[in-house]
Amino acid sequence: MNTLKEQQVTSLSELLKNAKRAEQTIEQNPSSKENAIDRAVKRLNTLFEKYWTPLFDEDKEYPLWNDGLSIYFGQGKGDYLRLEQTPINKIVLVNSCENNRTTYPESITKSYNKILYMIVIYHMYKDFKKEVDFSEIMKERKFTRHIESFNDLILMIKGLVFDNSFNRNYMDNTIEVKGKSIEIFPKLGFAMDYYYKLNSNNVNERKNYINDNNELSEILFKNLMTHQDNLTGFKKSISQLVQTYSEICSELLSDSDIQEIKKQFISLCKKYDLDNKNYLLSVNNCSDNKLTFSVKKRGNWEYLTIEEYLKNNSNYSALRFKEKGASFDYQSLEKEIKAHALEKLEDDFAQKFYVRNKSKIDELKKVKHLHKRNLKFGKEELSIFISQEYSVFQIIHNNCKFHCLFNDNYTFTIDSYSLQKELLDLSFEEIQKILEASAEVIENFINS
């Protein structure tokens, strides 16, 4: 059986000899009106017409190549060839830019093999990716950004279950997940080997194949026909895999789970006087058999409901530990919400501080540069930093920092990671007193 043969060398001398031979085949003819790239494209298209097109049945109609492939061949900005959108029994390249190069950087026979491989793999991958992208289930789950190969899809499913619930069976060409067997068309090994995104569109980074052009054409033609003839079955395999993925996700984070989490979330937001509509949450980890949460501020561009965001952004690899008895840690959720409430308290405090001292702060912004540490002010110790270059002004007292950028972005925070942890154990009234004590010292200092 014909196989793709990668170029191998046994010594440096052989490698140098091959390089010299390749140099002798480089296109060079600066005196010609037709530049080297145009001549190289013409020769490549002639070879495709000679070795590729005759492999197909001339009486049949074939689908078009998937559009969008540009092939980079040189070192310059415009060194691209473009694949025309012809039926797959024809390959026509065009020079995509006006290019006055006097050389084409590689022998035509080597380029033929590399470019043909890229065209076929790109086409097969795009068929696979379209099937995943157009799946309503995957759109809902919003995980398609992670899938750049058939293997990625398999690994994503494998990450939801433990090893004893997953198996690849190359003899039967099946994927077995939690007792369910899914047949893979054309074959499991074929899907693993040929459905993947090219890591680069640079022909110079492709492996060299020592197959003759006609031999490699026959190999890739056979692969492409295997793909085309089994496309309906392959789409069915993808659909079943995606459905299995979704079903496992729904088991790990059920609708009843989502509603209970939402209920706890809304209750805790109310407890700390936060508007739950301004925040989103997800399950992010499993520690000591506890499923912990992450809470974030909702961006202006984020319109998902609490349920949708929780469903789409939770860590399902962590959620699989529910099968081992893990439970949701609502104490971690409360800590997250309290941390956001503290941040809101500090932001509100900073804005009020700025309003009271606006004229003096604006005056201090005009100072070109000032940096003083361990500054004594009565019995207190402060640090001050002003820089017009970095558009920043800040004063620190007793781990409390008033910080502002010159675009009117103000914060008044407890500037210590270790203290931040301790603060979450204090009541907000106690935190308010700490901020007010430092604010009074800073206010007296800047008005002194």
Phi and psi in degrees as a GROMACS rama.xvg file:
@    title "Ramachandran Plot"
@    xaxis  label "Phi"
@    yaxis  label "Psi"
@TYPE xy
-67.2147  139.362  ASN-2
-134.041  161.403  THR-3
-71.7869  127.135  LEU-4
-112.36  116.909  LYS-5
-79.6245  147.372  GLU-6
-66.044  133.114  GLN-7
-129.107  147.556  GLN-8
-128.714  152.379  VAL-9
-105.535  -9.87873  THR-10
-158.639  164.018  SER-11
-64.6151  -37.4798  LEU-12
-59.2089  -44.0051  SER-13
-64.048  -40.6609  GLU-14
-61.808  -44.2905  LEU-15
-65.6752  -38.096  LEU-16
-63.3148  -43.5247  LYS-17
-64.0796  -40.1139  ASN-18
-63.7033  -40.3171  ALA-19
-66.2723  -39.4164  LYS-20
-63.3297  -39.5373  ARG-21
-66.1904  -37.274  ALA-22
-61.6586  -35.4276  GLU-23
-69.1983  -18.6669  GLN-24
-96.0682  -2.76437  THR-25
-64.2922  139.013  ILE-26
-70.5054  122.715  GLU-27
-143.993  119.404  GLN-28
-167.137  69.425  ASN-29
-62.7482  -19.8012  PRO-30
-79.0615  -16.1763  SER-31
-75.5828  144.951  SER-32
-67.9508  -31.9887  LYS-33
-86.0892  119.592  GLU-34
-72.692  171.359  ASN-35
-63.3406  -33.6873  ALA-36
-70.0596  -42.5795  ILE-37
-61.695  -40.2438  ASP-38
-67.1066  -39.3886  ARG-39
-64.3908  -42.661  ALA-40
-61.3825  -42.343  VAL-41
-62.7475  -41.543  LYS-42
-68.0281  -40.2139  ARG-43
-62.6678  -45.0741  LEU-44
-63.5706  -34.3774  ASN-45
-64.4386  -40.4989  THR-46
-68.209  -38.7663  LEU-47
-62.6131  -39.3768  PHE-48
-66.9332  -31.8047  GLU-49
-80.6478  -43.6301  LYS-50
-103.255  -26.037  TYR-51
-96.4244  -56.6408  TRP-52
-57.927  -41.6705  THR-53
-62.5051  -14.959  PRO-54
-73.0167  -17.7987  LEU-55
-95.4175  157.173  PHE-56
-76.5965  116.074  ASP-57
-67.9968  -15.2562  GLU-58
-91.0359  -3.38823  ASP-59
-99.5685  155.303  LYS-60
-99.04  141.147  GLU-61
-124.966  153.806  TYR-62
-68.2583  165.327  PRO-63
-79.5331  154.92  LEU-64
-60.8401  145.463  TRP-65
-64.9985  130.819  ASN-66
-75.9179  155.93  ASP-67
115.624  0.325404  GLY-68
-90.0505  119.436  LEU-69
-112.998  139.596  SER-70
-115.528  119.317  ILE-71
-88.5039  132.132  TYR-72
-124.771  -6.16876  PHE-73
-132.943  -138.866  GLY-74
-124.019  -13.8515  GLN-75
-90.8333  170.029  GLY-76
-64.1498  -36.0872  LYS-77
-101.443  17.03  GLY-78
-83.5713  69.8936  ASP-79
-127.894  142.424  TYR-80
-108.752  146.764  LEU-81
-118.576  137.165  ARG-82
-84.8986  121.731  LEU-83
-70.3608  150.597  GLU-84
-87.226  75.6306  GLN-85
-99.8573  169.501  THR-86
-58.9053  155.524  PRO-87
-67.966  -9.806  ILE-88
-82.8602  -3.64698  ASN-89
-127.026  146.235  LYS-90
-129.707  119.425  ILE-91
-127.574  119.093  VAL-92
-101.27  149.013  LEU-93
-131.856  150.956  VAL-94
-75.4391  112.9  ASN-95
-76.8649  -14.0269  SER-96
-134.803  156.593  CYS-97
-68.031  118.536  GLU-98
-133.633  121.612  ASN-99
-101.032  23.4207  ASN-100
-58.9633  141.49  ARG-101
-94.8546  -4.1798  THR-102
-136.562  150.681  THR-103
-107.598  129.326  TYR-104
-74.4777  4.21113  PRO-105
-153.605  159.708  GLU-106
-64.8841  146.789  SER-107
-64.5738  -38.5034  ILE-108
-65.2643  -38.7438  THR-109
-67.798  -43.5514  LYS-110
-62.1846  -38.5104  SER-111
-55.3154  -50.0349  TYR-112
-62.23  -46.3597  ASN-113
-65.4088  -45.5761  LYS-114
-66.7704  -41.8698  ILE-115
-61.7905  -42.3374  LEU-116
-60.2744  -45.402  TYR-117
-62.006  -41.9626  MET-118
-62.6627  -46.6598  ILE-119
-68.0406  -46.3916  VAL-120
-63.801  -40.9388  ILE-121
-62.1419  -43.9782  TYR-122
-62.4717  -45.4779  HIS-123
-66.7984  -40.5484  MET-124
-63.029  -42.6304  TYR-125
-63.9466  -37.0753  LYS-126
-61.7093  -42.8441  ASP-127
-63.7358  -46.8107  PHE-128
-67.4896  -36.3575  LYS-129
-62.0098  -38.6049  LYS-130
-65.4322  -39.244  GLU-131
-71.6853  -45.5971  VAL-132
-63.8811  -36.1371  ASP-133
-84.5107  -3.56448  PHE-134
-69.4436  124.409  SER-135
-62.1319  -34.2555  GLU-136
-64.4315  -44.6992  ILE-137
-71.5657  -32.0707  MET-138
-61.0325  -42.6589  LYS-139
-64.4269  -40.8791  GLU-140
-79.5083  -20.588  ARG-141
58.1904  41.4926  LYS-142
-112.156  5.29626  PHE-143
-63.8776  -22.3107  THR-144
-62.372  -19.6754  ARG-145
-88.0934  -10.7787  HIS-146
-100.518  107.994  ILE-147
-122.973  11.4392  GLU-148
-165.161  164.566  SER-149
-61.0606  -37.4426  PHE-150
-63.9598  -35.1637  ASN-151
-60.1258  -42.4045  ASP-152
-62.6765  -42.7741  LEU-153
-64.4123  -44.2427  ILE-154
-65.9145  -33.126  LEU-155
-64.6425  -39.7944  MET-156
-69.9719  -42.9466  ILE-157
-59.7085  -32.3078  LYS-158
-68.9529  -11.3546  GLY-159
-92.3215  -11.4763  LEU-160
-130.164  167.384  VAL-161
-88.6819  160.521  PHE-162
-53.802  -35.8196  ASP-163
-73.3347  -3.79318  ASN-164
-110.314  10.7167  SER-165
-140.574  138.323  PHE-166
-155.511  135.03  ASN-167
-96.526  122.967  ARG-168
-114.071  97.9724  ASN-169
-73.5066  -23.7269  TYR-170
-68.943  -44.5287  MET-171
-93.8962  -3.20014  ASP-172
55.8006  50.0995  ASN-173
-132.406  154.988  THR-174
-110.289  126.491  ILE-175
-110.282  120.807  GLU-176
-128.146  116.83  VAL-177
48.5919  46.177  LYS-178
84.1469  -4.88877  GLY-179
-99.9068  130.022  LYS-180
-104.64  127.425  SER-181
-119.7  119.351  ILE-182
-76.7204  136.451  GLU-183
-108.102  123.278  ILE-184
-102.051  147.841  PHE-185
-66.0244  -43.7511  PRO-186
-151.39  156.462  LYS-187
-61.1603  -46.1968  LEU-188
-62.2335  -39.8748  GLY-189
-62.5598  -46.4455  PHE-190
-62.2735  -40.3021  ALA-191
-67.0263  -34.375  MET-192
-84.3432  -30.1276  ASP-193
-119.225  -9.4123  TYR-194
-103.92  90.6566  TYR-195
-155.737  156.609  TYR-196
-80.9867  132.959  LYS-197
-60.691  133.625  LEU-198
-76.1128  -9.16931  ASN-199
-163.132  148.117  SER-200
-99.8252  18.9862  ASN-201
-91.1471  114.221  ASN-202
-63.5285  -25.788  VAL-203
-69.9058  -19.1689  ASN-204
-94.0483  -2.00543  GLU-205
-78.0111  152.42  ARG-206
-66.4862  149.699  LYS-207
-82.7835  134.385  ASN-208
-111.195  132.07  TYR-209
-90.7647  3.29157  ILE-210
-59.8807  146.949  ASN-211
-63.6078  156.028  ASP-212
-58.1427  -40.3782  ASN-213
-69.3425  -36.5131  ASN-214
-66.9116  -45.7453  GLU-215
-66.2959  -35.0928  LEU-216
-59.3586  -43.3594  SER-217
-64.4857  -40.4473  GLU-218
-63.6412  -49.115  ILE-219
-71.6043  -30.8959  LEU-220
-61.7787  -45.3346  PHE-221
-60.9748  -43.4835  LYS-222
-62.9886  -43.3377  ASN-223
-64.8119  -40.5035  LEU-224
-68.5665  -35.4667  MET-225
-60.8476  -42.1022  THR-226
-62.8429  -50.5639  HIS-227
-64.4476  -42.022  GLN-228
-69.251  -23.6111  ASP-229
-111.444  15.2658  ASN-230
-62.6213  -40.0076  LEU-231
-62.7551  -45.4966  THR-232
-64.9437  -37.9914  GLY-233
-64.7911  -41.8331  PHE-234
-60.9859  -37.9344  LYS-235
-64.508  -41.3131  LYS-236
-60.4062  -45.6974  SER-237
-61.5119  -44.4889  ILE-238
-59.4714  -42.2254  SER-239
-69.0829  -38.0982  GLN-240
-65.1072  -44.4911  LEU-241
-64.1493  -40.8862  VAL-242
-63.076  -41.9829  GLN-243
-61.5766  -43.7953  THR-244
-57.0694  -47.5504  TYR-245
-64.6379  -40.5552  SER-246
-63.4908  -39.948  GLU-247
-66.2322  -42.7292  ILE-248
-58.7026  -41.8836  CYS-249
-66.6639  -30.9385  SER-250
-71.6397  -39.6885  GLU-251
-73.9004  -31.8088  LEU-252
-134.049  86.2536  LEU-253
-76.1595  167.437  SER-254
-60.8609  -36.8079  ASP-255
-67.7557  -37.458  SER-256
-59.4916  -48.1526  ASP-257
-60.362  -42.8272  ILE-258
-67.2884  -37.1012  GLN-259
-68.4482  -41.7831  GLU-260
-63.1429  -44.5347  ILE-261
-59.9505  -42.0394  LYS-262
-60.3623  -46.8938  LYS-263
-64.1238  -40.1756  GLN-264
-62.0697  -49.2261  PHE-265
-62.9413  -40.8358  ILE-266
-62.9167  -43.3265  SER-267
-70.8977  -36.6705  LEU-268
-60.9208  -41.3996  CYS-269
-63.9672  -40.1124  LYS-270
-59.4884  -38.1709  LYS-271
-103.06  17.5194  TYR-272
59.4119  42.1444  ASP-273
-109.85  144.832  LEU-274
-82.1007  111.185  ASP-275
-62.0341  -20.4598  ASN-276
-69.014  -16.5784  LYS-277
-93.8627  4.387  ASN-278
-135.215  156.2  TYR-279
-132.254  153.358  LEU-280
-138.747  159.829  LEU-281
-152.125  159.593  SER-282
-82.6755  124.804  VAL-283
-116.669  -16.4897  ASN-284
-164.124  168.005  ASN-285
-128.937  119.226  CYS-286
-134.505  128.106  SER-287
52.7781  41.8402  ASP-288
63.2079  24.5047  ASN-289
-119.921  130.782  LYS-290
-90.0013  113.317  LEU-291
-95.3889  165.517  THR-292
-118.545  155.977  PHE-293
-123.071  134.889  SER-294
-120.3  136.13  VAL-295
-133.834  157.372  LYS-296
-74.6959  136.369  LYS-297
-69.9679  130.245  ARG-298
-77.2801  158.654  GLY-299
-61.5565  -23.3953  ASN-300
-92.4738  -2.66618  TRP-301
-98.9638  115.728  GLU-302
-114.818  4.9405  TYR-303
-66.5007  148.935  LEU-304
-72.8404  169.572  THR-305
-57.1841  -44.4891  ILE-306
-63.5574  -44.5568  GLU-307
-64.1313  -44.271  GLU-308
-65.2279  -43.0178  TYR-309
-59.7544  -43.2517  LEU-310
-68.2909  -40.7396  LYS-311
-83.7533  -23.0649  ASN-312
-118.765  1.89044  ASN-313
-74.654  156.403  SER-314
-86.9819  99.0667  ASN-315
-74.1829  -22.7766  TYR-316
-64.9071  -33.2811  SER-317
-74.2247  -38.9897  ALA-318
-64.7134  -22.605  LEU-319
-61.4305  -20.5968  ARG-320
-72.1236  -4.0273  PHE-321
-59.5123  -31.1172  LYS-322
-65.9875  -21.6604  GLU-323
-98.7298  10.4608  LYS-324
97.4298  7.32281  GLY-325
-66.4223  146.797  ALA-326
-128.704  162.991  SER-327
-73.8588  132.995  PHE-328
-97.4418  92.5649  ASP-329
-74.9735  -15.4712  TYR-330
-67.771  -39.2221  GLN-331
-65.1826  -35.9746  SER-332
-64.2322  -41.7103  LEU-333
-64.3895  -40.1618  GLU-334
-62.0646  -41.0205  LYS-335
-62.5228  -44.8366  GLU-336
-68.6285  -39.0244  ILE-337
-64.4239  -36.8236  LYS-338
-63.085  -39.3372  ALA-339
-70.0158  -35.6789  HIS-340
-65.3025  -39.1435  ALA-341
-63.2784  -41.9025  LEU-342
-61.8096  -41.1278  GLU-343
-65.8418  -41.7624  LYS-344
-58.4623  -45.6835  LEU-345
-65.3037  -40.9798  GLU-346
-64.6926  -43.5726  ASP-347
-63.7173  -40.3375  ASP-348
-63.8696  -41.5475  PHE-349
-63.1247  -42.1575  ALA-350
-63.5918  -41.8856  GLN-351
-66.0259  -39.5906  LYS-352
-62.003  -43.084  PHE-353
-64.793  -43.5991  TYR-354
-59.2143  -41.5728  VAL-355
-66.2827  -30.197  ARG-356
-121.844  26.5017  ASN-357
-57.3805  -49.3532  LYS-358
-61.5985  -41.9719  SER-359
-70.401  -40.2882  LYS-360
-64.6313  -41.7446  ILE-361
-64.6881  -33.0958  ASP-362
-67.9376  -41.2743  GLU-363
-67.2635  -27.2102  LEU-364
-63.4973  -21.622  LYS-365
-79.7884  -11.7604  LYS-366
-67.648  130.095  VAL-367
-66.9743  -47.5495  LYS-368
-159.853  132.36  HIS-369
-152.815  126.15  LEU-370
-141.978  109.283  HIS-371
-131.685  130.626  LYS-372
-108.501  157.599  ARG-373
50.2594  46.1765  ASN-374
-84.1828  124.034  LEU-375
-85.4299  127.458  LYS-376
-133.333  96.4252  PHE-377
64.3084  -127.013  GLY-378
-90.5429  -0.766363  LYS-379
-98.5176  159.81  GLU-380
-125.448  129.636  GLU-381
-131.73  166.948  LEU-382
-130.884  143.176  SER-383
-134.395  142.166  ILE-384
-142.844  122.842  PHE-385
-129.438  133.047  ILE-386
-147.964  116.053  SER-387
-69.4736  -31.9256  GLN-388
-60.1757  -43.0503  GLU-389
-99.1812  4.24143  TYR-390
52.8046  50.0473  SER-391
-138.457  146.22  VAL-392
-143.176  126.997  PHE-393
-149.09  148.76  GLN-394
-132.721  135.922  ILE-395
-119.836  133.351  ILE-396
-139.956  125.134  HIS-397
51.354  46.093  ASN-398
68.5835  6.15561  ASN-399
-102.742  127.422  CYS-400
-120.824  124.108  LYS-401
-93.7976  122.748  PHE-402
-132.191  133.348  HIS-403
-142.226  140.061  CYS-404
-90.6276  158.904  LEU-405
-75.8446  2.24758  PHE-406
-95.1828  21.1349  ASN-407
68.7547  35.111  ASP-408
-103.529  113.533  ASN-409
-118.875  141.82  TYR-410
-138.086  152.15  THR-411
-135.22  100.738  PHE-412
-125.064  160.844  THR-413
-81.9224  107.877  ILE-414
-90.1046  62.8076  ASP-415
-158.912  122.717  SER-416
-63.4436  -42.5952  TYR-417
-66.6243  -38.8496  SER-418
-68.9592  -32.8987  LEU-419
-57.8209  -40.1263  GLN-420
-64.527  -42.4235  LYS-421
-67.3095  -33.4283  GLU-422
-61.3861  -33.7004  LEU-423
-65.7645  -14.9158  LEU-424
-91.3455  -6.98893  ASP-425
-93.1776  159.346  LEU-426
-76.7901  157.845  SER-427
-65.739  -26.8039  PHE-428
-64.0183  -41.1787  GLU-429
-67.7609  -39.849  GLU-430
-64.0766  -41.3718  ILE-431
-58.9562  -41.1793  GLN-432
-63.7472  -39.5146  LYS-433
-62.3034  -46.3625  ILE-434
-63.6915  -42.7503  LEU-435
-65.6778  -37.2599  GLU-436
-63.3267  -44.5053  ALA-437
-72.4445  -35.8509  SER-438
-61.3164  -37.9376  ALA-439
-64.5835  -42.6244  GLU-440
-64.6067  -46.5932  VAL-441
-63.3345  -40.7144  ILE-442
-64.3789  -43.3809  GLU-443
-64.1034  -36.9552  ASN-444
-67.5303  -49.1195  PHE-445
-72.3196  -16.6354  ILE-446
-100.593  6.64691  ASN-447
